[in-house]
Amino acid sequence: MKLLDFLRVLARELIDNDYNDETLKDFSLLDIDLHQIKEELNFIEGSELLDREEIDMIRALLVYLLMRETELHDDDIYSFIFSKGKQIVWN
């Protein structure tokens, strides 16, 4: 499933459920190719289809879902989503 398709489905579910945060419990990233998501995010960012703030909101949602559904270390998730796979050095 492509990233924008996933986001459309998620948005539709949230709207249909009056923005109830319980809706996110039913969504899974396990059926999505994470590398394809990363490529699509980079394309969207490079093509300026969305504002920087909107892209960061999408990234934050992906981080939340990955933390909830995987055993990956938090730093690895942030690195994958926000820094193009480079290690993040926290000050």
C-alpha positions in Angstrom: 0.0 0.0 0.0 1.3 3.4 -0.9 1.8 6.0 1.8 -0.8 8.5 0.5 -3.3 5.7 0.2 -2.6 4.6 3.8 -3.0 8.2 5.0 -6.3 8.6 3.1 -7.6 5.4 4.8 -6.4 6.6 8.2 -7.9 10.0 7.7 -11.2 8.5 6.6 -11.3 6.2 9.7 -10.5 9.1 12.0 -13.2 11.3 10.5 -15.8 8.5 10.6 -15.0 7.8 14.2 -15.2 11.5 15.3 -11.4 11.7 15.7 -11.4 9.1 18.4 -7.8 8.2 19.3 -8.9 4.6 19.7 -9.1 4.4 15.9 -5.3 4.3 15.7 -5.3 1.0 17.6 -6.9 -0.7 14.6 -4.2 0.4 12.1 -1.1 -1.6 11.4 2.1 -0.8 9.6 3.0 -4.5 9.3 1.4 -4.7 5.8 3.3 -1.7 4.5 6.8 -1.7 2.9 8.7 0.7 5.2 11.4 1.4 2.6 8.7 2.4 0.1 7.2 4.8 2.7 10.6 6.3 3.2 11.1 6.8 -0.6 7.6 8.3 -0.9 8.3 10.7 2.0 11.5 11.8 0.4 9.8 12.3 -2.9 7.0 14.3 -1.3 9.5 16.4 0.6 11.6 17.0 -2.5 8.6 17.9 -4.7 7.1 20.3 -2.1 3.7 18.6 -2.4 3.1 19.2 1.3 4.4 21.8 3.7 7.3 20.9 6.0 5.0 20.9 9.0 2.6 18.4 7.3 5.5 16.1 6.4 6.7 16.2 10.0 3.2 15.3 11.2 3.2 12.3 8.9 6.7 11.3 10.2 5.5 11.7 13.8 2.5 9.4 13.1 4.8 6.8 11.5 7.1 7.0 14.5 4.2 6.4 16.9 2.9 3.4 14.9 6.4 1.9 14.6 7.0 2.2 18.3 3.7 0.6 19.1 4.0 -2.3 16.6 7.7 -3.2 16.4 10.5 -4.1 18.7 12.8 -1.6 17.1 14.8 0.7 19.4 13.3 4.2 19.6 16.6 5.8 18.3 16.5 3.4 15.3 13.0 4.4 14.5 13.7 8.2 14.8 16.8 7.7 12.7 14.9 5.8 10.0 12.0 8.2 9.8 13.6 11.6 10.4 17.2 11.5 9.4 17.3 9.3 6.3 18.9 6.5 8.2 21.8 8.4 9.7 22.4 8.1 13.4 20.9 10.9 15.4 23.2 12.4 18.1 21.1 13.7 21.0 22.5 16.7 22.9 
